[in-house]
Amino acid sequence: MSIANKLNLIKNTLDNSITLVAVSKTKPNTSILEAYNAGQRIFGENKVQELAQKAEQLPEDIQWHMIGHLQSNKVKFIAPFVSLIHGVDSLKLLKEINKRAEQNNRSIDCLLQVHIATESTKFGFGINEVESALSEAKQFENIKIVGLMGMATFTEDTKQVTQEFKSLKTVFDTIKNDTITTLCMGMSGDYKLAIEQGSTMVRVGSAIFGNRN
């Protein structure tokens, strides 16, 4: 099945309140253009260098999301153009994004990453740290915290995944306001569960572009 057909199949399962980020990491520009020509405009990348190259080579109206773990020393490469940074997991990183956004005379939208999985390899603020992180973030004038992001444990246990998504939704409900409107949960394997638990943004890669090599 073509990328365009797979993309449309997924879009048909989402209502208008859900934002679809097509995760194009490691995929060639030809694949991204196929999705673009089928109407997709939001793409997610997890490596700064690859993201910067693609942004230079592909249509200007693409909204690029940085979805991977972002090191502070690499923020400067994407600050001029990135639409949304998903994995903000420390105040140090927020401070750097703010600095680079100011240098580029713009404001950058960010999601705070919250650690909800059992794996220690995943990054993020603890659930109990979210409110203090938001409070600290108010000092930065060139960033806008627009929501939360969390990744569930990589497991077949749907009850556990559902519970983890539910825990993040509970936190989101306590902080959401006119600015904080995005709850990003769910990937190719679990986005339907995430939507059931209130996700407003899903990141789908392999279900659109096929498995990565």
Stockholm file with secondary structure:
# STOCKHOLM 1.0

chainA/1-213         MSIANKLNLIKNTLDNSITLVAVSKTKPNTSILEAYNAGQRIFGENKVQELAQKAEQLPEDIQWHMIGHLQSNKVKFIAPFVSLIHGVDSLKLLKEINKRAEQNNRSIDCLLQVHIATESTKFGFGINEVESALSEAKQFENIKIVGLMGMATFTEDTKQVTQEFKSLKTVFDTIKNDTITTLCMGMSGDYKLAIEQGSTMVRVGSAIFGNRN
#=GR chainA/1-213 SS CCHHHHHHHHHHHSCTTCEEEEECTTCCHHHHHHHHHTTCCEEEESCHHHHHHHHHHSCTTCEEEECSCCCGGGHHHHTTTCSEEEEECCHHHHHHHHHHHHHTTSCEEEEEEBCCSSCTTSCCBCGGGHHHHHHHHTTCTTEEEEEEECCCCSSSCHHHHHHHHHHHHHHHHHHCCSSCCEEECCCTTTHHHHHHTTCSEEEECHHHHCCCC
#=GC SS_cons         CCHHHHHHHHHHHSCTTCEEEEECTTCCHHHHHHHHHTTCCEEEESCHHHHHHHHHHSCTTCEEEECSCCCGGGHHHHTTTCSEEEEECCHHHHHHHHHHHHHTTSCEEEEEEBCCSSCTTSCCBCGGGHHHHHHHHTTCTTEEEEEEECCCCSSSCHHHHHHHHHHHHHHHHHHCCSSCCEEECCCTTTHHHHHHTTCSEEEECHHHHCCCC
//
